[in-house]
Amino acid sequence: MKRAMIWTCALALGFSACGGGADKEQTTTSNTEKTTTMQTSEGKAVVYQVFTRLFGNTNTTNKPWGTIEENGVGKFNDFTDKALEEIKDLGVTHVWYTGVPHHAVITDYTKYGISNDDPDVVKGRAGSPYAVKDYYNVNPDLAEDPAKRLEEFKALVDRTHKHGMKVIIDIVPNHVARKYESLNKEAEGFGVSDDTSVDYKKDNNFYYIPGKSFKVPASLDNYKPLGGDEHALSDGKFDENPAKWTGNGSREAQPHFHDWYETVKINYGVRPDGTYDFSALPEGFDKKPAADHYAFWQDKEVPSSWTKFRDVALYWTKMGVDGFRFDMAEMVPVEFWSYMNSSIKNANPDAFLVAEVYNPAQYRNYIHLGKMDYLYDKVELYDTLKHIMQGHGSTDNLAPIQDGLADIEHHMLHFLENHDEQRIAAPEFAGDMMKGKPAMVVSALISTSPTMIYFGQEVGEPAAEDAGFGTNSRTTIFDYFGVPHHQRWVNDGKFDGGQLTEEEKGLRDFYVRLLNFTKNSSALMGEYADIHAFNRQNAADYGDKLHSFVRWDDQEKLIVVNNFDAAQGAEVEMQLPAEIVKAWGLKDGDKVTMMDQLYQQISADLKVENGVGKFNVKLAPLGSFIFKL
């Protein structure tokens, strides 16, 4: 996005103004081109993350450590035309189907040629989706007929496309299951050709501890695999000789219980001393497009693991998958991402690539050098909003985040829930699903970046039950289970919300209204300016539980006002700084009626006096307005 050239960012004047997603290095011409491209296409992307195993499960037994027979499991086929249409109507553009690649599970599928997994190195009874066992197939739990599981997933991809949405799945390049065994005869599995007599070799896929065998971690807090149920392989042992490094980098033959002991670390040509065994990107490649990165790697010798993961990504791309969410991307060298992502973009220029990265100092490297489209905005925007929702954070901290990310704001994926985070409604987080409403308005509207929600978030799921492995407050990713609030929306497969409470229906209606507005508003792909600081200085009764900003382009002008206070409403004479008044072409004496875009029931009159705009607003507790001039 081009920056507003009329005035500069000026926190000293009590406001900040920053354009959309323009990179600092780009010229005014390229920014203008980017603005034109983005504003003539559909608006903001909306990602719906769904834990595939749980989505369609209508079994309400919810026995801790329950078996697949006891607690049930969701299937690919549960995403019916009706279910997908309801997801689409929520405002969704992309569905992230979490837990699709075949990961280690406890259920016996030996009659399908799949070896059994050892409970001593599997977390939960259903297994972690981030301990992938076979990248060329899908989780057999998710198929009505495990022998045809890949065909059932292909049909889901086709159905999702038919309903006008794109498909995202996970790739976890940092680690794989301790017992990786691909059934694909056309692709060599990880580690098959490794020289296990040495700790490191460039083309080894794993790191080894020669002379030592793997030992299962000592259990903590009386933990027992499968909750203590008997199992033929649950004996405190796992045959791995020599031992491999563990996924989180532990070099011990017996990792700690809190290490990622169910996984092994992938070797990307990084020697044990931290030096690299591959080519570095030339100076200035942070400004080069993906096509140049692709060309650069064509004559370079790269480690075996690079080509194997590239082939995995291209396999799923060819099948029709539209993008990937990359787990713990910053644990893998950025040069690999240049290689990987430029290969994906060469096959599908529109691929949607999202990375889990938590180090703000590395954001620009993973975007510009690694060619990621989007990164989690977790440690800045999410964490700040979480503190505000919990009642011990200030809205004064929001504008500086946007200022600091102004050059890459379009690349920062916004969310309030995902599979790693606590549910908003959980007592351990906010304890009230409604406290997420103003935060969601900020998260979805403050930037040009995509917005993501996690299934069940839109009906206030609190994740209150004990599923087995792990703790409540986060919906389990390790066990067979039902998701109670979400199940009330599923309504025995009708997907009509028939069992929701009135409060839950109201929350989902809020999400439908908000997300569809973000998807269709052109202003949200245009300019942004903070007016919160200006109102903190100049508007009476405007405290740090309120928050406001403006978004605009040539077609729309929006003023967004939020109240994060769950106990008290607010009545304020809001003020629009002179710089915004001028940029919007308003003048003294103008009186403009504004209509709220969420519920189309509240209006306000903006009056311009002495160069400053003013309007009165009355906000309910946790209330929000999106006023459109």
LINRASUL-V788080 format. One record per residue. N is the residue number from 0. RES is the residue in one letter. PHI is phi in whole degrees, -180 to 180 (* if undefined). PSI is psi in degrees with one decimal (NA if undefined). NEAR is the number of other C-alpha atoms within 12 Angstrom. Layout:
N;RES;PHI;PSI;NEAR
N;RES;PHI;PSI;NEAR
This chain:
0;M;*;141.9;42
1;K;-75;151.3;33
2;R;-84;152.8;34
3;A;-67;122.6;31
4;M;-92;-4.9;17
5;I;-72;-34.9;17
6;W;-150;163.1;20
7;T;-101;164.8;20
8;C;-62;128.8;29
9;A;-145;82.1;22
10;L;-62;-29.8;20
11;A;-63;-23.7;12
12;L;-89;3.0;23
13;G;92;8.5;27
14;F;-149;164.2;35
15;S;-132;143.8;35
16;A;-132;123.8;41
17;C;-139;143.6;46
18;G;-73;-169.5;45
19;G;-79;-129.7;43
20;G;-88;27.7;41
21;A;-72;134.8;35
22;D;-77;147.4;29
23;K;-60;-32.6;25
24;E;-77;-16.4;18
25;Q;-76;153.9;22
26;T;-85;167.4;16
27;T;-60;-37.4;19
28;T;-62;-48.1;15
29;S;-67;-32.5;19
30;N;-64;-41.8;26
31;T;-63;-41.8;24
32;E;-63;-40.5;18
33;K;-65;-41.8;26
34;T;-60;-45.8;32
35;T;-61;-44.7;20
36;T;-61;-46.4;18
37;M;-72;-34.2;29
38;Q;-83;-14.5;30
39;T;-94;-7.6;18
40;S;-98;-178.2;16
41;E;-62;156.0;25
42;G;-70;-145.0;32
43;K;-61;143.1;40
44;A;-78;144.5;40
45;V;-127;117.9;43
46;V;-102;129.7;44
47;Y;-108;106.3;44
48;Q;-84;127.0;38
49;V;-128;130.9;40
50;F;-81;104.7;42
51;T;-57;-39.6;44
52;R;-64;-26.7;44
53;L;-101;-23.0;44
54;F;-55;-53.3;48
55;G;-97;5.3;39
56;N;-73;118.8;39
57;T;-102;0.0;32
58;N;-70;128.2;30
59;T;-108;15.3;27
60;T;-62;-51.4;24
61;N;51;52.0;30
62;K;-80;127.6;24
63;P;-56;131.3;31
64;W;63;22.0;34
65;G;-64;149.9;32
66;T;-77;172.1;31
67;I;-63;-32.2;34
68;E;-73;-36.6;20
69;E;-76;-46.2;21
70;N;-102;-11.6;28
71;G;78;171.5;29
72;V;-154;144.6;38
73;G;-78;157.7;38
74;K;-126;162.4;35
75;F;-56;-39.8;44
76;N;-70;-11.7;33
77;D;-68;-19.9;31
78;F;-83;74.9;39
79;T;-74;173.9;27
80;D;-58;-39.7;25
81;K;-65;-45.8;20
82;A;-61;-45.1;29
83;L;-67;-35.6;40
84;E;-67;-36.5;25
85;E;-68;-38.1;27
86;I;-64;-44.2;42
87;K;-61;-42.2;30
88;D;-66;-19.2;28
89;L;-69;-15.0;35
90;G;108;11.6;40
91;V;-80;138.7;43
92;T;-110;-27.4;38
93;H;-135;133.7;41
94;V;-107;120.8;45
95;W;-95;104.4;40
96;Y;-84;99.8;42
97;T;-82;136.4;40
98;G;87;28.1;46
99;V;-82;-52.0;49
100;P;-57;146.1;41
101;H;-64;110.9;44
102;H;-109;170.9;49
103;A;-62;130.4;46
104;V;-133;165.8;47
105;I;-95;-29.4;39
106;T;-57;139.1;34
107;D;-80;115.8;25
108;Y;-122;29.8;21
109;T;-64;-26.9;15
110;K;-70;-9.8;12
111;Y;-104;13.2;16
112;G;83;10.4;15
113;I;-100;127.6;29
114;S;-72;152.8;23
115;N;-73;149.2;27
116;D;-102;149.0;37
117;D;-87;121.8;34
118;P;-58;-21.5;38
119;D;-69;-19.2;41
120;V;-128;33.2;47
121;V;-129;131.1;43
122;K;-90;124.6;42
123;G;79;-178.3;42
124;R;-91;-28.4;47
125;A;-93;-16.5;47
126;G;89;153.6;43
127;S;-79;134.1;41
128;P;-68;-8.5;43
129;Y;-104;18.2;44
130;A;-120;74.4;45
131;V;-75;133.0;41
132;K;-101;-30.9;42
133;D;-150;109.5;37
134;Y;-77;-5.5;43
135;Y;-107;15.9;35
136;N;-150;-179.7;36
137;V;-118;163.6;42
138;N;-58;117.3;45
139;P;-63;-23.4;42
140;D;-58;-26.6;45
141;L;-88;-1.7;44
142;A;-107;142.2;31
143;E;-64;-40.2;20
144;D;-123;101.3;20
145;P;-55;-26.8;27
146;A;-67;-22.9;22
147;K;-117;28.9;20
148;R;-63;-36.4;27
149;L;-70;-38.7;28
150;E;-64;-38.3;22
151;E;-67;-36.7;28
152;F;-69;-41.9;40
153;K;-57;-40.5;26
154;A;-64;-36.0;25
155;L;-66;-41.2;36
156;V;-58;-45.9;38
157;D;-64;-42.0;26
158;R;-64;-41.7;28
159;T;-62;-43.1;36
160;H;-64;-39.3;24
161;K;-60;-30.1;17
162;H;-93;15.2;27
163;G;78;22.2;22
164;M;-121;155.2;34
165;K;-95;159.5;36
166;V;-113;129.8;43
167;I;-121;138.8;40
168;I;-131;169.7;45
169;D;-85;145.2;42
170;I;-130;136.2;46
171;V;-120;79.5;43
172;P;-71;-19.8;45
173;N;-72;-28.7;37
174;H;-158;161.1;44
175;V;-134;172.2;46
176;A;-61;151.5;44
177;R;-60;-26.9;41
178;K;-116;70.6;37
179;Y;-78;124.8;36
180;E;-146;93.9;30
181;S;-80;136.8;30
182;L;-87;-3.4;21
183;N;-76;113.0;20
184;K;-77;-13.1;11
185;E;-92;-7.0;12
186;A;-131;122.2;22
187;E;-66;133.4;25
188;G;-71;161.7;32
189;F;-64;132.0;39
190;G;85;-5.7;32
191;V;-61;-39.0;20
192;S;-104;14.1;17
193;D;-67;146.9;27
194;D;-90;102.2;20
195;T;-84;3.8;27
196;S;-85;-7.7;20
197;V;-126;156.7;22
198;D;-73;-31.0;28
199;Y;-146;140.6;31
200;K;-151;142.1;28
201;K;-50;-44.4;29
202;D;-97;8.1;32
203;N;-71;139.7;34
204;N;-83;-21.3;39
205;F;-124;165.2;48
206;Y;-99;144.3;40
207;Y;-123;160.3;37
208;I;-120;80.8;29
209;P;-57;138.9;22
210;G;86;-1.9;16
211;K;-128;141.2;22
212;S;-97;151.1;22
213;F;-67;140.8;34
214;K;-123;134.7;30
215;V;-62;137.0;35
216;P;-58;148.5;28
217;A;-68;132.5;21
218;S;-71;149.3;20
219;L;-116;151.5;11
220;D;53;39.5;9
221;N;60;26.8;10
222;Y;-64;137.5;21
223;K;-135;132.9;29
224;P;-54;142.7;37
225;L;59;24.9;36
226;G;68;16.0;26
227;G;99;-5.1;21
228;D;-63;145.7;21
229;E;-72;144.5;14
230;H;-155;140.5;21
231;A;-57;-31.4;17
232;L;-99;-4.6;22
233;S;-87;85.9;24
234;D;-133;13.6;20
235;G;77;12.6;25
236;K;-132;152.7;21
237;F;-149;126.8;27
238;D;-80;106.4;22
239;E;-148;105.6;28
240;N;-141;116.5;20
241;P;-74;162.9;27
242;A;-68;150.7;35
243;K;-107;157.9;47
244;W;-62;146.3;44
245;T;-85;157.1;40
246;G;-53;-36.4;36
247;N;-86;7.4;27
248;G;103;-1.8;29
249;S;-61;132.4;28
250;R;-104;16.5;28
251;E;-91;141.4;29
252;A;-66;-27.9;30
253;Q;-118;94.5;31
254;P;-68;166.9;29
255;H;-75;155.7;24
256;F;-58;-32.1;26
257;H;-88;-0.7;21
258;D;-75;168.5;26
259;W;-83;62.7;32
260;Y;-66;-17.4;42
261;E;-82;-2.1;47
262;T;-127;163.6;41
263;V;-123;144.5;43
264;K;-73;136.0;42
265;I;-87;139.3;43
266;N;-93;119.6;45
267;Y;-107;23.9;41
268;G;84;20.9;34
269;V;-99;113.9;34
270;R;-66;157.5;24
271;P;-56;-24.2;24
272;D;-86;2.1;10
273;G;94;-6.3;14
274;T;-80;162.1;14
275;Y;-103;148.2;23
276;D;-117;40.4;26
277;F;-153;168.6;26
278;S;-71;145.0;24
279;A;-90;151.9;24
280;L;-72;139.2;28
281;P;-64;157.7;16
282;E;-56;137.4;9
283;G;90;-2.1;15
284;F;-74;-8.9;24
285;D;-69;-16.6;27
286;K;-102;1.5;24
287;K;-91;146.4;24
288;P;-73;168.2;24
289;A;-58;-33.9;34
290;A;-61;-38.0;25
291;D;-70;-36.6;25
292;H;-64;-42.9;35
293;Y;-60;-45.8;32
294;A;-64;-36.9;20
295;F;-59;-40.6;24
296;W;-83;-8.2;29
297;Q;-64;-31.8;18
298;D;-108;16.7;11
299;K;-101;143.4;20
300;E;-86;119.8;19
301;V;-117;157.4;30
302;P;-58;152.6;33
303;S;-55;-39.5;30
304;S;-64;-29.9;40
305;W;-62;-50.2;38
306;T;-68;-33.6;31
307;K;-66;-42.6;32
308;F;-73;-33.8;40
309;R;-60;-44.4;33
310;D;-65;-35.6;28
311;V;-61;-48.5;36
312;A;-63;-41.7;42
313;L;-70;-30.1;30
314;Y;-60;-47.9;26
315;W;-74;-32.8;34
316;T;-62;-44.0;34
317;K;-63;-29.9;19
318;M;-75;-13.4;26
319;G;115;-2.1;29
320;V;-66;133.9;40
321;D;-95;-10.0;37
322;G;-178;175.3;41
323;F;-138;147.3;46
324;R;-107;121.0;40
325;F;-98;119.2;38
326;D;-75;136.3;33
327;M;42;54.2;29
328;A;-63;-29.2;40
329;E;-77;-3.3;32
330;M;-88;4.2;30
331;V;-123;140.1;37
332;P;-57;142.5;35
333;V;-65;-27.7;35
334;E;-63;-37.6;41
335;F;-60;-40.6;44
336;W;-66;-35.7;42
337;S;-57;-45.8;43
338;Y;-65;-49.8;45
339;M;-66;-53.3;43
340;N;-72;-33.9;49
341;S;-68;-30.6;38
342;S;-68;-42.4;35
343;I;-65;-44.9;37
344;K;-66;-29.8;34
345;N;-65;-36.0;26
346;A;-81;-36.1;27
347;N;-144;94.3;26
348;P;-58;-21.7;21
349;D;-96;9.6;20
350;A;-56;142.7;34
351;F;-105;106.9;37
352;L;-115;116.3;45
353;V;-118;135.2;42
354;A;-122;140.2;42
355;E;-86;101.4;38
356;V;-132;132.0;34
357;Y;-118;6.0;24
358;N;-109;101.1;21
359;P;-56;-28.1;24
360;A;-66;-18.7;15
361;Q;-105;-1.0;23
362;Y;-52;-50.7;36
363;R;-69;-30.9;33
364;N;-64;-43.8;29
365;Y;-73;-26.1;40
366;I;-80;-54.2;42
367;H;-83;-40.5;35
368;L;-90;-40.8;35
369;G;-84;-9.3;42
370;K;61;35.8;43
371;M;-77;143.4;46
372;D;-78;-43.7;41
373;Y;-143;146.1;40
374;L;-124;150.6;46
375;Y;-59;129.7;43
376;D;-97;69.2;38
377;K;-92;-55.2;31
378;V;-78;-7.6;26
379;E;-113;-75.7;34
380;L;-68;-49.9;38
381;Y;-59;-50.9;36
382;D;-62;-36.6;30
383;T;-68;-45.5;30
384;L;-63;-36.7;42
385;K;-61;-46.1;40
386;H;-62;-38.9;27
387;I;-66;-44.8;37
388;M;-61;-33.2;39
389;Q;-79;-7.0;29
390;G;94;2.7;24
391;H;-125;26.1;19
392;G;-126;159.9;22
393;S;-111;140.6;27
394;T;-69;-12.0;38
395;D;-61;-20.4;30
396;N;-85;-4.8;28
397;L;-79;-47.2;38
398;A;-60;-41.2;38
399;P;-60;-29.5;26
400;I;-65;-46.9;31
401;Q;-64;-37.8;38
402;D;-62;-43.9;30
403;G;-68;-24.4;24
404;L;-107;14.6;34
405;A;-56;-36.1;34
406;D;-77;-18.1;31
407;I;-128;15.0;38
408;E;-57;-32.7;41
409;H;-66;-22.4;43
410;H;-93;3.3;38
411;M;-102;105.6;47
412;L;-68;126.7;44
413;H;-100;141.8;44
414;F;-158;161.1;45
415;L;-118;-18.1;47
416;E;-142;148.7;45
417;N;-158;-176.0;35
418;H;-67;-19.9;36
419;D;-89;-18.3;28
420;E;-104;158.0;30
421;Q;-68;148.7;33
422;R;-70;141.9;42
423;I;-56;-41.8;43
424;A;-77;-10.0;37
425;A;-66;139.5;29
426;P;-57;-29.1;21
427;E;-72;-14.5;21
428;F;-108;-92.7;31
429;A;-112;-22.6;30
430;G;76;5.2;25
431;D;-155;118.4;27
432;M;-63;-25.3;38
433;M;-73;-19.5;40
434;K;-68;-12.9;38
435;G;-82;-12.0;48
436;K;-65;-56.1;45
437;P;-64;-34.8;43
438;A;-64;-36.1;47
439;M;-69;-36.7;43
440;V;-62;-45.2;41
441;V;-64;-49.7;49
442;S;-58;-40.1;43
443;A;-84;-24.7;45
444;L;-110;-17.2;51
445;I;-76;-14.0;54
446;S;-140;168.1;50
447;T;-84;-2.6;47
448;S;-72;162.4;43
449;P;-65;155.9;42
450;T;-113;139.2;49
451;M;-125;138.9;44
452;I;-125;157.2;44
453;Y;-106;135.6;39
454;F;-52;137.7;44
455;G;91;-20.8;43
456;Q;-61;-37.0;46
457;E;-75;-7.2;44
458;V;-123;14.2;42
459;G;77;30.7;45
460;E;-58;125.8;40
461;P;-97;-6.4;36
462;A;52;53.8;39
463;A;-89;-11.7;27
464;E;-92;153.0;28
465;D;-88;112.1;28
466;A;-91;-22.5;35
467;G;139;-101.0;34
468;F;-72;140.5;33
469;G;85;-165.3;29
470;T;-127;162.2;23
471;N;-75;-179.2;30
472;S;86;-19.3;30
473;R;-119;131.8;34
474;T;-61;130.5;44
475;T;-60;140.2;43
476;I;-115;8.3;39
477;F;-114;-17.0;41
478;D;-130;162.7;46
479;Y;-75;129.4;49
480;F;-165;165.1;44
481;G;-108;155.4;41
482;V;-114;97.2;48
483;P;-54;-52.0;34
484;H;-64;-42.3;37
485;H;-63;-38.5;42
486;Q;-63;-31.0;34
487;R;-68;-31.6;32
488;W;-73;-40.9;37
489;V;-59;-39.2;36
490;N;52;60.3;24
491;D;56;36.0;22
492;G;89;2.7;28
493;K;-82;-24.0;23
494;F;53;47.3;29
495;D;-128;5.9;23
496;G;70;20.3;29
497;G;-63;-21.4;19
498;Q;-106;3.9;22
499;L;-70;149.5;27
500;T;-73;166.3;18
501;E;-62;-37.6;16
502;E;-65;-40.9;19
503;E;-68;-38.3;31
504;K;-62;-40.5;25
505;G;-65;-38.1;21
506;L;-67;-43.2;33
507;R;-65;-37.2;37
508;D;-61;-39.1;26
509;F;-60;-46.3;33
510;Y;-64;-40.5;42
511;V;-60;-47.2;29
512;R;-64;-48.0;30
513;L;-66;-49.4;40
514;L;-69;-37.0;41
515;N;-68;-35.0;29
516;F;-63;-45.8;35
517;T;-63;-35.3;41
518;K;-70;-27.8;36
519;N;-108;-7.3;26
520;S;-85;123.1;35
521;S;-74;-29.6;32
522;A;-61;-29.7;40
523;L;-74;-8.3;49
524;M;-104;12.1;46
525;G;-110;-131.2;45
526;E;-91;156.5;44
527;Y;-133;141.7;42
528;A;-147;140.5;50
529;D;-79;133.8;46
530;I;-120;4.9;46
531;H;-64;-49.5;41
532;A;-63;-38.5;35
533;F;-62;-43.4;35
534;N;-72;-31.2;33
535;R;-61;-33.9;30
536;Q;-84;-30.5;22
537;N;-119;-20.7;23
538;A;-99;127.8;29
539;A;-67;145.0;17
540;D;64;21.3;20
541;Y;-103;100.5;35
542;G;-102;-172.5;29
543;D;-87;15.7;27
544;K;-97;-10.6;39
545;L;-97;158.7;48
546;H;-154;142.8;43
547;S;-151;150.7;47
548;F;-160;170.4;45
549;V;-126;149.9;45
550;R;-134;142.6;43
551;W;-163;159.2;41
552;D;-147;-162.7;32
553;D;-69;-23.1;22
554;Q;-97;-31.9;19
555;E;-134;146.5;25
556;K;-132;122.5;36
557;L;-123;140.5;43
558;I;-120;121.7;48
559;V;-110;125.3;44
560;V;-129;132.1;48
561;N;-132;146.3;46
562;N;-119;114.4;42
563;F;-89;-1.1;43
564;D;-80;121.9;34
565;A;-83;-13.2;30
566;A;-106;-31.0;16
567;Q;-128;141.6;17
568;G;-80;-177.7;23
569;A;-146;139.9;30
570;E;-126;115.4;23
571;V;-139;144.5;27
572;E;-91;99.8;26
573;M;-73;151.9;41
574;Q;-127;141.0;41
575;L;-109;117.5;42
576;P;-57;152.9;38
577;A;-58;-34.2;26
578;E;-65;-36.0;32
579;I;-73;-42.6;42
580;V;-55;-45.8;34
581;K;-66;-44.3;21
582;A;-63;-29.9;28
583;W;-88;0.0;32
584;G;75;22.2;19
585;L;-90;161.1;26
586;K;-146;165.6;22
587;D;-54;137.9;19
588;G;93;-14.0;16
589;D;-67;140.8;23
590;K;-132;116.6;20
591;V;-122;127.7;24
592;T;-83;132.9;21
593;M;-117;141.3;28
594;M;-118;133.2;24
595;D;-64;134.3;29
596;Q;-92;-10.6;32
597;L;-76;-51.1;30
598;Y;-121;-3.1;21
599;Q;55;33.2;17
600;Q;-123;-16.6;13
601;I;-118;133.5;21
602;S;-124;163.2;24
603;A;-148;152.0;27
604;D;-104;120.5;24
605;L;-91;120.9;32
606;K;-116;137.4;27
607;V;-105;119.6;28
608;E;-134;128.2;20
609;N;54;37.1;18
610;G;83;-3.9;23
611;V;-115;136.4;32
612;G;-86;143.9;35
613;K;-140;143.5;33
614;F;-156;150.8;30
615;N;-94;138.7;28
616;V;-139;139.1;36
617;K;-121;112.6;26
618;L;-106;133.2;32
619;A;-74;164.2;23
620;P;-54;131.7;22
621;L;62;23.6;33
622;G;-87;154.5;37
623;S;-141;147.6;42
624;F;-130;140.9;40
625;I;-118;93.0;43
626;F;-85;131.5;35
627;K;-114;127.0;33
628;L;-71;NA;31
